[in-house]
Amino acid sequence: MPRPWILTETNWKAVGATAFDVAVLPWGATEAHNYHLPYATDVIQCDHVAAEAARLAWERGVRVAVLPTVPFGVQAGQLDIPFCLNLNPSTQALVLRDLALALAGQGVRRLLILNGHGGNDFRAMLRELQPVPGIFLCTINWWNCVDPRPFFHEPGDHAGELETSVMMHIAPDLVLPLDEAGDGSERKSRLAGVREGWAWAPRKWTSISADTGVGDPSHATAERGASFFAAVTERISGFLVELAALDPDDAYQPERS
């Protein structure tokens, strides 16, 4: 049966009869994920997280429309890896602007960008779009909206234990045996501030990782992925319920007297 919260599965008859409260735009990437995970890992994860969070919110009476996942992200540091497909942030900003304007013109008042790729950063784009009338814009990075440390030995940054465990849960047929994975070791920056986290510079991926992974996937299990996935989707669904109830013209709590 079509899921009415998934736009690609529904139809104009159903859409025309539904007063949607919130739209969700999942945004992933197409890139290598160590040796054992598919190029579409970020897209697949976004698809599943958005769909399950929307289902849970729908059961609580919130009408969510999950839009098709954007499959391309910022890959400027990975262009020497075959088929890592790059959209520059300026291109993303134009795509997001067009979609936000279309939705605002159709009466959609709340849009959540569900980010599935660490190279994407939508905050500056949302600041630029803030003056667009009639629509409230916000974003969530799905992988860190819940503290992952209680769920994993070491979550990892890219294709490590966290991502591998989640993929084992949601798409096990696409995950190669872990003995085929690289160890995900990372060469750290020579700059102390970057290593310690109080300075930042983009990484050239083939200079920091031999297998394109950053993080050891060897402890990954489907059970850990299922537990983390459930915690993440429950939290995001609660956010969707709150977001649906929000009046974008009255979005802040009153000052305490």
VOBA-1610 file (N, C-alpha, C; in pm, whole numbers, padded with zeros to 5 digits, always signed):
BEGIN
Met+00084-00119+00000Met+00000+00000+00000Met+00088+00125+00000Pro+00048+00228-00078Pro+00124+00353-00074Pro+00123+00414+00066Arg+00237+00467+00105Arg+00245+00538+00233Arg+00211+00684+00208Pro+00105+00736+00269Pro+00060+00871+00234Pro+00157+00980+00276Trp+00255+00949+00361Trp+00353+01049+00402Trp+00474+01053+00309Ile+00482+00960+00213Ile+00592+00958+00116Ile+00540+01013-00017Leu+00588+01131-00055Leu+00533+01198-00171Leu+00545+01115-00298Thr+00656+01044-00314Thr+00676+00967-00437Thr+00579+00850-00449Glu+00515+00811-00340Glu+00422+00697-00343Glu+00276+00740-00349Thr+00250+00865-00325Thr+00111+00909-00319Thr+00070+00976-00449Asn-00048+01033-00455Asn-00103+01085-00580Asn-00179+01214-00553Trp-00216+01280-00661Trp-00281+01411-00649Trp-00415+01401-00577Lys-00487+01290-00597Lys-00615+01275-00527Lys-00594+01278-00377Ala-00494+01204-00327Ala-00467+01201-00184Ala-00407+01332-00136Val-00314+01386-00213Val-00250+01512-00173Val-00352+01625-00167Gly-00439+01630-00265Gly-00539+01737-00268Gly-00637+01731-00153Ala-00652+01612-00094Ala-00746+01595+00017Ala-00679+01606+00154Thr-00548+01635+00156Thr-00474+01636+00283Thr-00418+01774+00311Ala-00439+01820+00432Ala-00378+01946+00477Ala-00245+01911+00545Phe-00138+01922+00472Phe-00008+01884+00525Phe+00045+01991+00621Asp+00103+01944+00731Asp+00157+02033+00832Asp+00303+02067+00809Val+00379+01969+00760Val+00525+01982+00751Val+00572+01910+00626Ala+00673+01968+00559Ala+00745+01898+00454Ala+00885+01866+00504Val+00936+01749+00465Val+01071+01707+00499Val+01148+01684+00370Leu+01263+01750+00360Leu+01349+01732+00243Leu+01476+01660+00288Pro+01486+01528+00264Pro+01610+01457+00296Pro+01718+01494+00193Trp+01842+01508+00241Trp+01949+01549+00150Trp+02071+01464+00180Gly+02111+01381+00085Gly+02222+01291+00105Gly+02345+01326+00023Ala+02410+01224-00031Ala+02530+01239-00112Ala+02556+01107-00182Thr+02638+01113-00287Thr+02680+00993-00359Thr+02832+00988-00353Glu+02885+00891-00277Glu+03029+00887-00252Glu+03068+00747-00205Ala+03197+00719-00218Ala+03251+00593-00168Ala+03242+00589-00016His+03207+00471+00038His+03197+00449+00182His+03278+00325+00219Asn+03412+00346+00232Asn+03499+00233+00258Asn+03477+00129+00148Tyr+03516+00007+00168Tyr+03501-00096+00067Tyr+03368-00171+00078His+03300-00159+00191His+03192-00252+00222His+03052-00191+00215Leu+03043-00058+00206Leu+02912+00007+00201Leu+02889+00069+00063Pro+02764+00080+00019Pro+02736+00132-00115Pro+02755+00282-00125Tyr+02774+00328-00248Tyr+02788+00472-00275Tyr+02665+00550-00228Ala+02550+00488-00229Ala+02426+00558-00191Ala+02396+00549-00043Thr+02494+00515+00040Thr+02469+00500+00183Thr+02396+00620+00242Asp+02443+00741+00214Asp+02381+00860+00273Asp+02237+00880+00224Val+02211+00841+00100Val+02076+00852+00045Val+01984+00749+00109Ile+02031+00625+00117Ile+01950+00517+00174Ile+01916+00547+00319Gln+02016+00592+00395Gln+01991+00624+00536Gln+01891+00738+00550Cys+01906+00843+00469Cys+01811+00954+00474Cys+01670+00908+00440Asp+01659+00826+00336Asp+01527+00772+00298Asp+01460+00704+00416His+01533+00615+00481His+01474+00535+00588His+01446+00617+00713Val+01538+00704+00751Val+01516+00786+00870Val+01397+00877+00850Ala+01391+00944+00736Ala+01279+01035+00709Ala+01147+00960+00707Ala+01144+00844+00641Ala+01019+00769+00629Ala+00969+00721+00765Glu+01059+00668+00848Glu+01016+00616+00977Glu+00976+00728+01072Ala+01051+00837+01074Ala+01014+00950+01159Ala+00879+01007+01117Ala+00856+01015+00986Ala+00728+01065+00937Ala+00614+00970+00972Arg+00640+00840+00962Arg+00537+00742+00998Arg+00496+00758+01144Leu+00595+00771+01232Leu+00565+00786+01374Leu+00487+00915+01400Ala+00526+01022+01332Ala+00454+01149+01349Ala+00313+01140+01292Trp+00297+01071+01180Trp+00165+01054+01118Trp+00072+00980+01214Glu+00126+00880+01283Glu+00044+00806+01380Glu-00002+00895+01495Arg+00069+01004+01518Arg+00032+01100+01623Arg-00050+01216+01567Gly-00097+01202+01444Gly-00189+01299+01387Gly-00126+01409+01305Val+00006+01405+01285Val+00075+01509+01209Val+00085+01465+01063Arg+00047+01553+00975Arg+00049+01522+00832Arg+00182+01571+00774Val+00270+01475+00749Val+00405+01501+00701Val+00415+01458+00556Ala+00481+01539+00474Ala+00512+01502+00336Ala+00663+01490+00323Val+00712+01368+00302Val+00855+01345+00281Val+00883+01358+00132Leu+00964+01456+00096Leu+00997+01481-00043Leu+01106+01384-00090Pro+01126+01370-00221Pro+01234+01283-00269Pro+01370+01329-00217Thr+01454+01235-00181Thr+01586+01267-00129Thr+01676+01322-00240Val+01742+01434-00211Val+01843+01487-00303Val+01967+01398-00292Pro+02013+01336-00401Pro+02117+01234-00389Pro+02260+01285-00399Phe+02280+01417-00418Phe+02414+01471-00439Phe+02446+01573-00331Gly+02569+01567-00279Gly+02612+01659-00175Gly+02747+01721-00207Val+02802+01791-00108Val+02930+01859-00126Val+03043+01756-00117Gln+03118+01742-00226Gln+03227+01644-00235Gln+03354+01710-00287Ala+03376+01837-00254Ala+03487+01910-00313Ala+03621+01847-00280Gly+03633+01780-00167Gly+03758+01717-00129Gly+03773+01573-00175Gln+03678+01525-00257Gln+03679+01385-00299Gln+03669+01368-00450Leu+03699+01475-00523Leu+03679+01470-00667Leu+03778+01380-00739Asp+03886+01338-00672Asp+03978+01244-00733Asp+03939+01099-00706Ile+03825+01077-00641Ile+03770+00943-00621Ile+03660+00922-00725Pro+03667+00818-00808Pro+03568+00801-00915Pro+03424+00800-00863Phe+03340+00879-00929Phe+03196+00884-00906Phe+03157+00940-00770Cys+03247+01008-00702Cys+03204+01095-00591Cys+03153+01224-00656Leu+03024+01244-00652Leu+02958+01345-00734Leu+02931+01470-00651Asn+02987+01582-00694Asn+02990+01705-00616Asn+02881+01803-00658Leu+02812+01860-00557Leu+02737+01984-00573Leu+02802+02086-00482Asn+02848+02196-00537Asn+02904+02301-00454Asn+02797+02361-00363Pro+02837+02415-00247Pro+02737+02478-00160Pro+02655+02586-00230Ser+02717+02660-00322Ser+02641+02763-00393Ser+02534+02701-00482Thr+02562+02584-00539Thr+02461+02514-00619Thr+02350+02461-00529Gln+02388+02402-00416Gln+02287+02356-00320Gln+02195+02470-00279Ala+02254+02587-00256Ala+02174+02701-00211Ala+02069+02739-00315Leu+02105+02732-00442Leu+02010+02765-00549Leu+01899+02660-00556Val+01937+02531-00544Val+01836+02425-00546Val+01740+02442-00428Leu+01796+02465-00309Leu+01713+02480-00191Leu+01623+02602-00202Arg+01675+02710-00255Arg+01593+02831-00270Arg+01474+02804-00362Asp+01499+02739-00476Asp+01389+02710-00569Asp+01282+02624-00503Leu+01326+02522-00430Leu+01229+02433-00366Leu+01152+02505-00255Ala+01224+02584-00175Ala+01157+02657-00067Ala+01056+02757-00122Leu+01091+02826-00229Leu+00997+02921-00289Leu+00875+02849-00346Ala+00897+02733-00409Ala+00784+02657-00463Ala+00690+02615-00351Leu+00746+02561-00242Leu+00663+02515-00132Leu+00592+02631-00063Ala+00662+02741-00043Ala+00600+02857+00021Ala+00483+02909-00062Gly+00501+02909-00195Gly+00394+02955-00283Gly+00274+02862-00284Gln+00294+02736-00242Gln+00186+02638-00237Gln+00124+02627-00099Gly+00167+02715-00009Gly+00107+02719+00124Gly+00171+02629+00228Val+00286+02567+00195Val+00359+02487+00294Val+00432+02584+00386Arg+00407+02575+00516Arg+00459+02675+00609Arg+00578+02628+00689Arg+00613+02500+00680Arg+00723+02447+00761Arg+00800+02344+00678Leu+00933+02364+00670Leu+01018+02274+00593Leu+01139+02235+00678Leu+01158+02104+00695Leu+01274+02050+00762Leu+01367+01990+00658Ile+01493+02036+00656Ile+01595+01971+00573Ile+01662+01867+00660Leu+01646+01741+00625Leu+01705+01630+00700Leu+01837+01594+00633Asn+01946+01631+00696Asn+02077+01614+00634Asn+02136+01477+00666Gly+02191+01413+00561Gly+02250+01281+00578Gly+02397+01273+00543His+02464+01389+00525His+02603+01388+00478His+02681+01496+00550Gly+02795+01456+00610Gly+02872+01551+00689Gly+02928+01667+00611Gly+02946+01651+00481Gly+02996+01762+00399Gly+02892+01867+00368Asn+02766+01837+00391Asn+02660+01937+00371Asn+02644+02022+00496Asp+02628+02151+00478Asp+02601+02241+00590Asp+02501+02346+00542Phe+02379+02336+00591Phe+02270+02419+00540Phe+02246+02546+00621Arg+02322+02568+00728Arg+02289+02678+00817Arg+02300+02814+00749Ala+02408+02838+00675Ala+02422+02966+00607Ala+02313+02984+00502Met+02276+02874+00436Met+02170+02883+00334Met+02037+02921+00398Leu+02008+02863+00515Leu+01881+02895+00582Leu+01880+03039+00630Arg+01996+03090+00672Arg+02002+03232+00709Arg+01969+03321+00589Glu+02021+03283+00472Glu+01995+03362+00352Glu+01849+03354+00311Leu+01787+03237+00336Leu+01647+03219+00297Leu+01549+03265+00404Gln+01598+03305+00519Gln+01509+03342+00629Gln+01408+03451+00590Pro+01446+03549+00505Pro+01346+03650+00468Pro+01234+03601+00378Val+01244+03478+00323Val+01136+03428+00237Val+01007+03422+00319Pro+00904+03491+00277Pro+00784+03499+00360Pro+00705+03369+00361Gly+00646+03340+00476Gly+00545+03235+00484Gly+00595+03095+00513Ile+00729+03074+00524Ile+00778+02938+00547Ile+00887+02942+00653Phe+00877+02848+00748Phe+00975+02832+00855Phe+01071+02721+00814Leu+01201+02750+00814Leu+01303+02657+00767Leu+01391+02613+00883Cys+01423+02484+00886Cys+01510+02431+00991Cys+01581+02308+00936Thr+01683+02262+01009Thr+01760+02147+00962Thr+01803+02060+01079Ile+01818+01931+01053Ile+01868+01833+01149Ile+01970+01745+01078Asn+02085+01723+01141Asn+02176+01617+01099Asn+02131+01490+01171Trp+02082+01393+01097Trp+02016+01280+01164Trp+02110+01201+01253Trp+02239+01193+01215Trp+02330+01102+01285Trp+02376+01155+01421Asn+02355+01283+01450Asn+02397+01334+01581Asn+02286+01404+01658Cys+02161+01379+01618Cys+02051+01436+01698Cys+02030+01356+01826Val+02087+01239+01834Val+02096+01156+01955Val+02244+01127+01977Asp+02290+01135+02100Asp+02429+01105+02131Asp+02458+00960+02093Pro+02547+00936+01997Pro+02571+00798+01953Pro+02661+00718+02045Arg+02731+00784+02136Arg+02833+00714+02215Arg+02779+00599+02300Pro+02659+00609+02357Pro+02610+00493+02433Pro+02577+00371+02347Phe+02567+00389+02218Phe+02523+00281+02130Phe+02640+00204+02068Phe+02758+00266+02061Phe+02867+00210+01982Phe+02999+00216+02060His+03091+00125+02026His+03226+00133+02080His+03290+00265+02039Glu+03288+00293+01910Glu+03342+00418+01853Glu+03262+00446+01727Pro+03174+00547+01729Pro+03083+00568+01615Pro+03154+00585+01482Gly+03267+00656+01482Gly+03337+00682+01355Gly+03277+00801+01284Asp+03352+00850+01187Asp+03313+00972+01115Asp+03253+00942+00978His+03296+00833+00917His+03249+00804+00781His+03267+00655+00753Ala+03156+00585+00734Ala+03157+00441+00706Ala+03216+00361+00821Gly+03208+00416+00942Gly+03256+00347+01060Gly+03148+00261+01123Glu+03158+00245+01253Glu+03066+00154+01323Glu+02922+00202+01317Leu+02900+00332+01331Leu+02764+00386+01331Leu+02697+00360+01195Glu+02757+00411+01090Glu+02694+00398+00958Glu+02682+00252+00916Thr+02784+00174+00945Thr+02779+00033+00907Thr+02667-00040+00981Ser+02653-00011+01111Ser+02547-00076+01189Ser+02409-00038+01138Val+02389+00091+01108Val+02258+00134+01057Val+02229+00069+00923Met+02328+00062+00836Met+02306-00003+00706Met+02281-00153+00722Met+02345-00217+00818Met+02316-00358+00845Met+02171-00378+00887His+02115-00277+00952His+01976-00284+00996His+01879-00257+00883Ile+01903-00150+00805Ile+01802-00107+00707Ile+01822-00166+00568Ala+01946-00201+00532Ala+01973-00252+00397Ala+02083-00356+00401Pro+02062-00466+00474Pro+02171-00563+00494Pro+02221-00625+00365Asp+02138-00636+00264Asp+02181-00699+00140Asp+02284-00616+00064Leu+02298-00489+00102Leu+02392-00400+00034Leu+02525-00386+00108Val+02539-00455+00220Val+02661-00446+00301Val+02746-00570+00279Leu+02870-00549+00238Leu+02962-00662+00222Leu+03008-00715+00358Pro+03057-00837+00365Pro+03109-00889+00492Pro+03217-00797+00549Leu+03217-00784+00681Leu+03307-00689+00744Leu+03454-00725+00724Asp+03484-00852+00695Asp+03624-00885+00671Asp+03673-00831+00537Glu+03583-00774+00456Glu+03622-00708+00332Glu+03639-00558+00349Ala+03604-00505+00466Ala+03615-00361+00491Ala+03757-00323+00527Gly+03794-00199+00492Gly+03918-00144+00543Gly+03901-00104+00689Asp+04013-00072+00754Asp+04004-00041+00897Asp+03964+00103+00926Gly+03950+00184+00821Gly+03902+00321+00840Gly+03996+00411+00917Ser+04124+00382+00914Ser+04219+00467+00986Ser+04234+00602+00915Glu+04261+00706+00995Glu+04267+00843+00943Glu+04401+00907+00975Arg+04459+00972+00877Arg+04576+01056+00900Arg+04529+01192+00950Lys+04578+01233+01064Lys+04534+01357+01126Lys+04611+01477+01070Ser+04552+01594+01084Ser+04615+01718+01040Ser+04742+01746+01119Arg+04838+01812+01055Arg+04956+01860+01125Arg+04925+01980+01214Leu+04810+02042+01194Leu+04772+02161+01272Leu+04706+02117+01402Ala+04763+02159+01515Ala+04710+02118+01645Ala+04566+02165+01662Gly+04536+02287+01620Gly+04400+02339+01636Gly+04297+02257+01563Val+04332+02207+01445Val+04241+02121+01370Val+04227+01986+01439Arg+04338+01929+01484Arg+04331+01801+01555Arg+04246+01812+01681Glu+04256+01923+01752Glu+04186+01940+01880Glu+04043+01990+01863Gly+04005+02028+01742Gly+03866+02061+01714Gly+03826+02206+01729Trp+03922+02297+01763Trp+03884+02437+01777Trp+03919+02519+01653Ala+03981+02455+01554Ala+04000+02512+01421Ala+03949+02409+01320Trp+03924+02454+01201Trp+03867+02363+01100Trp+03926+02394+00964Ala+03947+02291+00885Ala+03983+02302+00744Ala+03924+02183+00672Pro+03881+02200+00548Pro+03829+02085+00474Pro+03939+01982+00451Arg+03898+01856+00445Arg+03994+01747+00429Arg+04003+01704+00283Lys+04125+01673+00237Lys+04143+01607+00107Lys+04140+01458+00134Trp+04035+01393+00088Trp+04001+01261+00140Trp+04105+01155+00111Thr+04162+01154-00009Thr+04259+01051-00040Thr+04391+01072+00033Ser+04410+01188+00095Ser+04529+01212+00176Ser+04512+01167+00320Ile+04388+01149+00363Ile+04364+01112+00503Ile+04321+00967+00519Ser+04276+00902+00412Ser+04220+00767+00425Ser+04258+00682+00305Ala+04308+00562+00331Ala+04343+00471+00222Ala+04222+00400+00164Asp+04115+00383+00244Asp+03999+00305+00201Asp+03872+00389+00190Thr+03883+00518+00203Thr+03776+00620+00203Thr+03694+00620+00331Gly+03722+00530+00423Gly+03651+00531+00551Gly+03728+00611+00654Val+03655+00663+00752Val+03716+00725+00871Val+03639+00669+00991Gly+03697+00570+01056Gly+03631+00502+01166Gly+03628+00353+01142Asp+03656+00278+01246Asp+03665+00132+01239Asp+03526+00069+01240Pro+03488-00003+01133Pro+03355-00065+01129Pro+03349-00204+01192Ser+03458-00253+01247Ser+03465-00395+01282Ser+03369-00437+01393His+03327-00344+01478His+03234-00378+01586His+03087-00359+01546Ala+03061-00324+01423Ala+02924-00295+01381Ala+02836-00419+01387Thr+02711-00399+01429Thr+02611-00505+01427Thr+02476-00446+01388Ala+02391-00529+01331Ala+02256-00484+01297Ala+02177-00445+01422Glu+02203-00513+01532Glu+02130-00484+01657Glu+02164-00344+01707Arg+02292-00307+01703Arg+02329-00171+01744Arg+02266-00069+01648Gly+02267-00102+01520Gly+02205-00011+01423Gly+02057+00006+01448Ala+01988-00102+01480Ala+01843-00094+01506Ala+01813-00008+01627Ser+01892-00024+01733Ser+01869+00053+01855Ser+01891+00202+01829Phe+01999+00235+01759Phe+02026+00376+01730Phe+01923+00433+01635Phe+01886+00358+01533Phe+01783+00402+01438Phe+01652+00432+01509Ala+01612+00346+01602Ala+01488+00369+01675Ala+01494+00495+01759Ala+01608+00517+01824Ala+01622+00638+01907Ala+01619+00764+01822Val+01687+00760+01708Val+01693+00876+01619Val+01555+00908+01562Thr+01486+00808+01510Thr+01357+00834+01446Thr+01251+00877+01548Glu+01260+00825+01669Glu+01168+00870+01774Glu+01192+01017+01807Arg+01317+01057+01817Arg+01346+01198+01848Arg+01302+01289+01733Ile+01332+01251+01611Ile+01295+01336+01497Ile+01143+01341+01482Ser+01074+01231+01508Ser+00927+01234+01500Ser+00870+01330+01604Gly+00929+01330+01725Gly+00884+01426+01825Gly+00907+01569+01781Phe+01019+01594+01714Phe+01044+01727+01660Phe+00940+01764+01555Leu+00904+01669+01470Leu+00802+01696+01368Leu+00668+01730+01431Val+00634+01662+01540Val+00509+01693+01610Val+00514+01836+01664Glu+00625+01873+01727Glu+00640+02010+01777Glu+00637+02111+01664Leu+00708+02079+01554Leu+00715+02170+01441Leu+00578+02193+01380Ala+00498+02087+01370Ala+00363+02100+01314Ala+00275+02193+01396Ala+00299+02195+01527Ala+00218+02280+01615Ala+00269+02423+01622Leu+00386+02448+01565Leu+00447+02580+01575Leu+00381+02680+01481Asp+00347+02795+01533Asp+00305+02908+01450Asp+00432+02981+01407Pro+00469+02976+01278Pro+00592+03042+01236Pro+00596+03192+01267Asp+00480+03252+01287Asp+00476+03394+01322Asp+00488+03418+01472Asp+00491+03309+01549Asp+00502+03320+01695Asp+00588+03204+01743Ala+00715+03206+01703Ala+00801+03090+01719Ala+00884+03089+01846Tyr+00867+03190+01932Tyr+00955+03200+02048Tyr+00874+03211+02177Gln+00929+03151+02280Gln+00861+03153+02408Gln+00862+03295+02465Pro+00760+03331+02544Pro+00759+03463+02606Pro+00870+03475+02711Glu+00912+03597+02734Glu+01012+03621+02838Glu+00952+03590+02975Arg+01039+03536+03061Arg+00993+03507+03196Arg+00984+03636+03276Ser+00876+03647+03351Ser+00859+03768+03432Ser+00934+03757+03563
//
